[in-house]
Amino acid sequence: MAKTRTNKEKLYDIIKKPLISEKSMMAVQMGQYTFEVNKDASKVEIAQAIELAYPNRKVKKVRTVYMPSHEKRLGMKFGRTQSGKKAIVTIEGDPIEELTGV
């Protein structure tokens, strides 16, 4: 018999990693954080996962962007990068210290 996963376990699997770039670090000043998320996740699920992972913070807005795969070359061989989805999350409350570098 297969073990069923709880809703909390599913929410922890939605957020893959935070995306750190110059543009995303400038958006941190406005309370916006960028995360790589599961392709199948909805905006509501992403908001719930962020609030679960970072307590005492309220998600104000979630914007999602689909990132298509790109052709990449390694020497003589060609390949493709993986496609994905990223979420730009606006948070009310305290800033997330782990992502701001403070």
N, C-alpha and C positions, 0 to 999 in steps of 0.2 A: 504494500500500500504506500502510495507516494505521500510525502509529508507536505501539508499545505502551508503556505507562507502567510503570515499575518500582514495586515495593511501597513504596519510600521516597517516591517522588513522590506516591503515593496518600495516604500518611500525612501529608504536609505539607499536603494539601488538606482534611484532616478538621477541623482547628482553624481557625475563621474569625477570632475575636478574643476577647480576655478581656473579661468583663463587670465593670464597675466600678460598685459601688453601696455605700451605707452597710452593708447587710447582708453583702455579699460581703467588704468590707474588715474587718468584725468577725470573719468566719470565717477570715481570713488568719492571725490569731493562733493558731488551732488547726491550721494547716497545710492549710487547705482553700481551693482556688482555683476560680473559676467561669469557664467558657469557653463561648462560643457555638460549636456544632459542627455538622457536616453532619447532616442528618436521617436519612440512611441508615447512619450510623456505629454500630457496636456498641461495647459497653463495652471489649472487648479491644482493638479498633482505637484507641479513644480513649486508652487507657493506653499503647499503643505509640507513638502520635503525641506524647503529652506527654513521654515519656522520650526520644524522638528530638529534640524541640524544645528541651528543657531537660536537657542531660546532667548526670550525677552526681547525679541525683535518682531515687528509686524511688517508683512509684505504689503506694499502699497500698490505695486504694478508689476506685471510680468510681460515682457516682450520676447518673442522667440524668432530665431532666424535659422533657416535651413542652410547648411554648408555643403554644397555638392562636392563630389570627388574631383580631383584634378589629375591630369597626366603628369607623371614625374619620371625623370630619367636618372638612372644610376649607371654610368659608363655607357656601354653599348645596349643595355637593356632598358625597356620602357615598362612602366607599371602605372598603377593608379593609387592615389591616397584614399583613405576611407571617407565616406560621406558622414555627416553628423548633424547635430542640432545644438545651438547654443541659446542660452536664455540670459537676457539682461533684466535683472531684478532690482527694482527700486524698493529700498528698505527704510522704514521709519524707526526711529529710536537710536540706540547706541551704534557706532560704526563697528564693523567686524574687524577686530585687531589682527587676526591671523592673516587677513588679506591686504591690510593697509601697510603692513611693515612697520608699524609704530610699536 
